[in-house]
Amino acid sequence: MNNDKSINDLLNSLDGIKRAAPPDFFYTRLRARMEKEQGRTVQSGWWILKPVYAIALIAMVIVVNLAVVLIKTDTQNTLTNDSDKFQTIAADYNLADNGSFYEINQENK
C-alpha cells in the first residue's frame, strides 16, 4: 500500500505541469535569421563552385601563362637583332653614345 501511495503521489505531481512556451516572437526572429544566413551563403562565391566557371578560370590562367612565356622567348630573340640594328643606325648617322644621365649633367655645369 505504501508503494501505491508513492506511485500515485508521483503521478499526481505531473498534473500541474504546463507545456513549455518559447519567448515572444521567437519564430519570427528564427525565420529572419535563417533567411539572412541563406542569403549570405548564396551571395558569397556561388559561381566558383560551378564546374563550368572553375574550368574556364583554369583554362584562362593557362592561356595567359603560355602567352607570357611565348612572348618572352620571342622578345629575347629579337632583342639581340634589334641591338645590332640600333648600332648600325647610330654608326650611319654618326651618333655617339649618350652615356649616363650623370655624365650629361656634369657637362652642363
C-alpha positions in Angstrom: 0.0 0.0 0.0 2.9 2.3 0.7 4.2 1.7 -2.8 0.8 2.5 -4.3 0.7 5.8 -2.4 4.1 6.9 -3.5 3.3 6.0 -7.1 0.1 7.9 -7.0 1.9 10.9 -5.5 4.4 10.8 -8.2 1.8 10.6 -11.0 -0.3 13.4 -9.4 2.8 15.7 -9.2 2.8 15.7 -13.0 -0.8 17.2 -13.2 0.4 20.8 -12.7 3.0 20.7 -15.4 2.3 23.0 -18.4 3.8 22.9 -21.8 6.9 25.0 -22.3 6.4 28.1 -24.3 9.1 29.9 -26.4 9.8 33.6 -25.8 7.7 36.2 -27.6 8.5 36.5 -31.4 10.9 33.5 -31.2 9.7 32.0 -34.6 9.8 35.4 -36.3 13.4 36.0 -35.2 14.4 32.4 -36.1 12.9 32.7 -39.6 14.6 36.1 -40.1 18.0 34.7 -39.0 17.5 31.6 -41.3 16.7 33.8 -44.3 19.7 36.0 -43.6 22.0 33.0 -43.4 20.6 31.6 -46.6 21.0 34.9 -48.4 24.6 35.2 -47.2 25.7 31.7 -48.4 24.1 32.2 -51.8 25.9 35.5 -52.4 29.4 34.5 -51.4 31.2 32.6 -54.1 28.4 30.7 -55.6 29.8 30.9 -59.1 33.2 29.5 -58.3 31.6 26.2 -57.2 30.1 25.6 -60.6 32.4 23.4 -62.6 31.9 25.4 -65.8 33.3 28.6 -64.2 36.1 26.8 -62.5 37.3 25.1 -65.7 37.0 28.3 -67.6 39.1 30.1 -65.0 41.8 27.5 -65.0 41.9 27.5 -68.8 42.2 31.3 -68.9 45.1 31.2 -66.4 46.9 28.5 -68.5 46.4 30.5 -71.7 47.8 33.7 -70.2 50.8 31.9 -68.8 51.5 30.3 -72.2 51.2 33.7 -73.9 53.6 35.3 -71.5 56.2 32.5 -71.9 55.9 32.6 -75.7 56.2 36.4 -75.9 59.1 36.4 -73.6 61.1 33.9 -75.6 60.3 35.7 -78.8 61.3 39.1 -77.3 64.7 37.7 -76.2 65.4 36.6 -79.7 64.5 39.9 -81.3 66.4 42.0 -78.7 69.8 40.7 -80.0 68.8 41.6 -83.5 67.4 45.0 -82.5 70.6 46.0 -80.7 72.6 45.3 -83.8 70.2 47.4 -85.9 70.5 50.3 -83.4 74.2 50.2 -83.5 74.2 50.2 -87.3 71.8 53.2 -87.4 74.0 55.0 -84.8 77.1 54.4 -86.9 75.3 55.6 -90.1 74.3 58.9 -88.6 77.5 59.4 -86.6 75.6 59.3 -83.3 77.8 59.0 -80.2 76.9 57.0 -77.1 74.9 59.4 -74.9 76.4 57.9 -71.7 74.5 58.1 -68.5 72.4 60.9 -67.1 75.0 61.8 -64.6 77.7 62.4 -67.3 75.3 64.7 -69.3 74.5 66.8 -66.2 78.3 67.1 -65.4 78.9 68.6 -68.9 76.2 71.2 -68.5 77.8 72.7 -65.3 
